[in-house]
Amino acid sequence: MDIFEKAFAFDEVEKVRAAGLYPYFHALSTKQDTEVVMDGKNIIMLGSNNYMGLTSDPRTIQAAHEALDRFGTGCSGSRFLNGTLTLHEELERELAGFFRKESAVTFSTGFQTNLGIISGLVGRHDFVLNDSENHASIVDGCRLSFARRSLKYEHNDMKALEDALKSLPEDYGKLIITDGVFSMSGDIANLPEIVSLARKYNARVMVDDAHGVGMIGECGRGTANYFGLEDEVDLIMTTFSKSLASLGGCVAASKQVAEYLRHKSRPFIFSASIPPANAAAALCALRILKSEPQRQKALISIADYMRQKLREAGVPFVEGSTAIIPIYTYDMERTFVVTRQLFERGVYVNPVIPPAVPEGGCMLRTSYTATHTREQMDRAAAVFRQVLVEGV
């Protein structure tokens, strides 16, 4: 059988396009901001992870310009060889301090960061325990590792996690991995109980805080800080493509673990390093995050305001406390229809369908930015009412 046969037979996209419901690959002709021009339309952006609103901040843009002038457009090699800049080292020092860990290692993307951590640390005699809502990069990191077994427990179900831990041999390595703030539901992990179980069953804890950083914790330090458990969490991972307004990722850990990953993580060793402009923008955004805690307060305030507007409009949504507000649509076709109708009326949201969510769990994932205004929320809520409540 031709290996391309599956591609030749793939017609799902064309069917959705033919129905006029294809929701992906809209092209922006402006910066990522609270309002954008997308496919030539003026749109309120409710689908970005630009939580701090720093992708269009003059300071992050200027920092990227200066790095381009000083270091050029790229590093032409991996961190392991010729691709380490003084800028990378400066960024890692500040990240380690931010997360109150001894050291930090940067990777070229957030997805690659999880691949690099898990495949680098988890060996043939180790087990991984995953929350069922963990990000796809964690799932693939487990596949890339030589883990003896990867076990999935029901989302935030601590009894299920303990049952899984009980079933494992005592003398084998165990790593519990959880998102801090879950990317689809906006839930916060039950980190205190996870840490307690890790102590009880001699396991290590890794938190993927891609969405938690900026959103929760002191000055946006994330989930471990939010619960006062920075000393109890062994690995804190985050991305730069969200609150840090750039591209890349990092892990903060003990000096020994960080040094091990620098020399054993294949995704780290065999990938070109973060381009100078990206590293400089992330460093600048990190400094703004630390110096302007009002941004975090503004983010949660605008999300709370939108929740109130949705209640008043009669729009059903999942209650929470973060800047991610999911609206369940359940059925895939309805999800695509509603997404198109919202877009036509000037509101962009992210349609989420399997495999990102379970069958029957389709949703509109809406997310908010510290620089959104209440006037924008009023306009968006009115559109939600028209589409989801009035059906017009």
N, C-alpha and C positions, 0 to 999 in steps of 0.2 A: 504493500500500500504506500502511495506517495505521502511523504511526511507533511506535505502541504494540503492534503485532502481536507483536513479539518478547517483550514482557512478558506478553501474554495466553497465549502458547504456552509460557512458562517453567514447567515442572512438576517440575524436578529436586528442589527443596526439598520439595515435597509428597510425593514418592516416598520421600525419606529420612525425613520425619516419619512417614509411614504405616508405615514399617518400625520405628519407634521408635528410630532411630539419629541423629536430628538433634543435633549437638554444640555448636551455637552459641547465643549470647545468653542464657547462664545469668545470672541476676540475683543480685548480691551485696546482702546487707542489713547488711554490716559493712564496716569499713575494709579496704583492701588490706593483707594481712599474711601471715605464714607459714601461718596457718590462718584460714579465713574461713567465713562462712555463705553458701552459694550454693544458690538454689532451696530454701531451708529446711533444707539438709543441712550438717553440719559436715564441712569438706573441708580436707585438706592441700593448700596451693597450690604446685604445681610448674609453673605456667605463666605466672608474672608476670615482668616485667622490673624489678621493684623490688629491684635487685641489692644495694643498700646497706641495705635495710630501713628507709628514711627516710620513707616515705609516712605512717607512723603514729607517727613520732618526735615527742614533745611539743614539741621545739624548732622543727621545721619548721611544725607546726600553729600554734604561738604566733606565729611570724613572719608567717604568712598572716593570722591574726586582726589583728595590729597593722597590717598594710598595708591591710586592709579598713577599719579604723577611721580611718586617716589619709587614704587615697586614694579610698575608695569601692569599688564593685563592678566598675567598668570604666572605660575611658579615653575612650570615645565618639569615637574617631577614630584615624587612622593615626599612626605615628611621624613621618611626613613633615610632618604639620600639627600638630594640637592634642594628639596622643596620646603625646608623650614625657614621661615622668616622671623626676624626679631618680633614682628607684629603677632605671629602665631603664639610665640612664647608669652608675650605680654597679655594676650587674650586669655591664655590658659591660666596664668597666675591670677587674673582678676576673677575668672570663673570659679576657680578653686576657693578663693576668698569669699565669693558671693554665696556659695553653697556650704561654706565652713567645712571644707574637706582639705586634705593635705595636697591633693594634686588634681589636675584635670587633663583630659586628652580630647582634642578636637578631631572631628571627622568631616568629610566633605559634604555629606547630606545627613539629615536626620534618619532616614531609612537605613543608610549605611552604618550609622552609629549603633543601632540595635543589632544589625547583622554582626558588626565587629565586636561588640561586647560579648554577646551570647556565644557566638562561634569561637571566640578567643578563650573564654573561660570554662565553658561546659564541655566536659570530656566523656569518655566511654563509661565511666563509673559514676556518672552524675545524673541526677533527675531534675527536671524543671517543672514547676507548677505555675500554671497560667490562668488568670481570670478569663472567662469566656468572652469578655468584651475587649480584651487587649488588642492593640493595633496590629495590623497585618505584618508590619516589619518585625514585630516580636515573634509572631508565628513563623515567619520565614527564617529568622535568626535561629530558632530552635531546629528547624529543618536542616539548616546549614551546619549546625553543631553535630558532635558525635554523641549526643545525650543518649544514655541508656533508654530513657523514656521521657516523653513530655506528657504531663497530665493536665487536663483542663478541668477547672472547677466552675460551678455556676456563678454568675456575676455577683460579686460582693457577698457570697454565701460562705460565711466563716465555718459553719458546720461541715460543709462540703470540703473546704480546704483542710480542715483538721482530719477528716476521714481519709483524704488523700495522703496526708503526711503520715498518718498512723500506718498506712499500708506499705510504707517504704522501709527498706532496711536501715537500721540505725547508723551503720558505719559507711554509708554512701553520701556523697556530696549532694546537697539539695539547694536549689535556688528558687525562691518565690518571686515571680515577676508580676507587677501590676501597673496599670496606668495610674497616675495620680488623680488627674481629672480626666474622665473618660471622654473620648473625642466625639462620640455620637450622642450619648445620653446626657453629658454634662455632670454625671454623678461624680462624687468624690470618693476615693477608695477608703475602706475601713482600715486605715493604716495602723491605728493603735492595736487592733486585734490581730492584724497580720504580723506585726512585730512581736506581739506576745506569743503567738503560735511559733514563730521562727525561733524564739528563745527556747521554747518548750521542746521543740523537735530538732534542734541543732541545725537550722537552715539559715541561709543568707537571704537578704532582701534587696531587690532592685525595683526602683520606681522610675517609670517612664513619665517624666513631667513635661512633655512637649506642650501640653495645654495648661498645666498648672502654673508654670513659670509666668510671672506677670499678673496672673489672675488671682492667686491666693497666697497667703503667707506675708510676712513682714517685707515690705518693699518688693513684693512679688517673688519671694524666694521659693515658693512652691509648697507642695503638699507636706513634705517632711518638716519644714519649718512651721507650717500651719498647725501641725499637731505637736510641735515641740519634740520631734523625733529625729533630728538631723544626725545625732550620734548613734542612733539605732538602725538607720538605713545604710546599707553597705555601698550601694551604687545609686547615684542620682543621674539620670539621663535627661537631656532636653535637646530641643532643636532651636535653630536660629531663625527659622522661616515663619515664626509666629510673633511672639512679643518682641523678639530681638531683630525683627525687620530686615532679615538677610537670608542667607542660605548656608546650611552646615548643621553640625550638631556636636555634642560633647558628652562625656561622662566624667563625673566627679567622684573620687574614691580615695582610698588610702594611697600613700606614695608607692607601696609595694605592688598593689594591684594595678595602678596606672602604669608603672614601669613594665610590668608583665605584658599588659595589653600593647604597649608601644612596640614590643619585640615579638609578640606572638599573634596579634590580630591581623589576619590576612587582608580583610577589607581596609585596614589602616595602612599596612605596609605597601600594598600594591595599588593604591589609588593616589592620584595627584592631590596635592594639598589644596585647602580652601584658597581661592583667588584673593589677592590683596584687598580689593574693594569690598568683598563680602566679609572678610575678617574685620576690617576697619569699621564697617557699618554695624556689625554685631557688637563690637567693643563699645562704640559710641552709644548704641541703644542700651547696653547693659549699664553704662554710667548714668544715662538719663533715668532708667528704671530705679536706680538706687537713690538718685537725688530728687526725684519728683514722685513721691508716694501718692500724690493727689491723682495721678493718672489711674492707678489701680482703683481708687475710690470712685473716680468718674466712670470707669468701666462697669463696676458692679451697680452703680447708681443708674446708669442708662439701661442696663439689662433688667433691673427691677422695675424701672419705669415702663419698659416694653411689656413685661409680664402683666402689669396692671392694665395697660391699654388692651392687651389681648383678652384679659378677663372681661373688661367692659364691652369689648366687641363681640363677646360670646364665642371666641375662637378656642377650640379645645387644644391644650398643649400640656406638656409634662412639666410639673412644678419642679423648681430647683433653686439653687443659690449662686450659680456661676453665670458666665456670659455666653453659655450655650443653651439655647432653648429649642428642644425638639418638638415638632408637631407631627404626630403619627398620622399617616395616610393609609397604611397597611397594604393596600393593593398597588401593584406596580403601575398599571395603566392610569389609575386615578392620580398617582404621584406625578406622572409625566404630564397629565392634563393640567393639573393645578399649577405645576411649575411653569408651564407655558403661559397660562393665564396671568400669573403673577408677573412674569417677565414682560408680557405685553402691556401691563399696567405700570411698569416702571420699578419693579422690586425683584432683585435677584436673591434666590435661596438655593441651597444645595439639595437636590434630590438624592436620597440614599436608598439603594436597593441591594438585594443579595448580590455578592457574598459579603458586602460590608455590614449587613444586618441579616438576621435570620429570615427565612421565608415567612411572609405575612407581617413582617415588622418594618415595612417601608416607612420612610419619614421624610419630612422637610427639615433639614438641619439648618437652623438659623443661628448666627453668631454675631457678636456686637463688638464695637470698638470704642475706646475711651473718648474719641473725638466725635462720635455721633452726637447729634443734637436732638432735643425733645421734639422739635418741629419735624425732623425727619422721621422720628418714631410715630408721630401722629399721622403723617401721610402714609407710612407703611401699614400701620394698624388699620387704617380705613380701607386699604386695598385688600388686606387679609379678610376683613369683614365681607367685602364684596364677593370675593372668590370662594371663601371657605364657609361662610354662613348664609349669605343671601343667594349665592350661586348665580351671580350676574356678571 
